[in-house]
Structures are given as structure tokens and as C-alpha cells.
Amino acid sequence: MEARDILNFFRRRRSVRRFQNKPLSAEILGTLMKAAMAAPSGNNAQPWEFAIVQDPKVKEALATVHPWVHMAKEAAAAVVVFGR
């Protein structure tokens, strides 16, 4: 892959703030968690834990925690990252 291909990849990225009202399968959620857990960390310490939230009331509460998290209430699932 050439440098221009990498730059084009990043230029095409987009943020999604509107979601379809479709549940995610356990397989998709598992794959997403495997990808998250594969993220690098210093000394491979992996100082994090993850929680998948699908309960509408909990997602609604999460949406009030920070101004940039308001879209959590509309998502099929929200991933909460806990750091040590």
C-alpha cells in the first residue's frame, strides 16, 4: 500500500451519528470486542475493561454523561470503556 492510498483512506473516513434501529448479533458484538481488545497498549498492559450496553434506559443515562455521548441513546449498543 502506498502513502497516497493511506492518506485517501483517512480522508474518506466519516463520523456516524445516526443509527439504524436494528439489533446487533452476538457474533458482531464479539468481533467488535475482539478488535477493541487487540488495540496496542504500553507493555501490553491492556489497562481497560469493556461493557456492552443494550438496555435503553442505561443508554439514555449514558447519553447525559458527556455532551459528545448523546448519540448513545439511539445506537443499538454502546461500548463503555473503563480504564485503570
N, C-alpha and C positions, 0 to 999 in steps of 0.2 A: 504494500500500500504506500502510495506516495504522499508527501506532505500536503499537497493540494487536496487530495481525497479526504484526508483527516480534517482539514480546515472546512471543507464543504460539508462534511458530516456534522460538525459542530454548528455551522451556520444554519443548517436545516432543523436543528432541534427546536422544540416548542414546549411551552408550558401548557398543561391541560388543567382547566379549572371548571369544566362542565363534564358531567359523567352520565353514562347511561345507567338506567335503573335496572341493572342485571346483576344477579349474584355471581360471585366468583367461585369456581370449583376448588375443592381442597387441593387438587393437583396444581392448579395455577398458584394458589397461595403458598403451597410448599415450594414451588420453583422460585417464587419471589423471595422467600425466606432464605433459601439456599444461596441465591445471588447476594443478598444482603450480608449473610454470614461470611461470604467469600471476600468481602472488602478487606483491603490490607489495613493493618494497624502496626504501630511500633512494637518490635519484638514479638509480633504475632500475639499480643496480649488480648486482643479482641475484647476490649473493656465495654461491652454492650450487651443488652438483652432486648428482645423484641416482643411486642404484644400485638396480635392482630385483633382489631376491634370491629365487630359487625353489628353490635347492638345499637339500634337507632338512638336510644336515649343517651348512651355513653358517647356516641359520635357527636350528638348535639352538644353535650357538655364539653367535649374536647374542642369543639369549634369556638368556644368562648375563651379559651385559654390564651390565645395569641391572635392578633389581627390577621396573620398570614395563614391561619389554620381554618378559616371559616368554611372552606370547601369540604372539610372532613364530613360534615353532616350529610352531604349529597353523595359521597362516594359509597361504593358497595362495601368497602372495607378500608379501614385506616390502620396504618402501621405506626405504633408508638415505639420510639427508640429510647431506651433507658441507658444512660452512661454512668460509669463508676467514677 
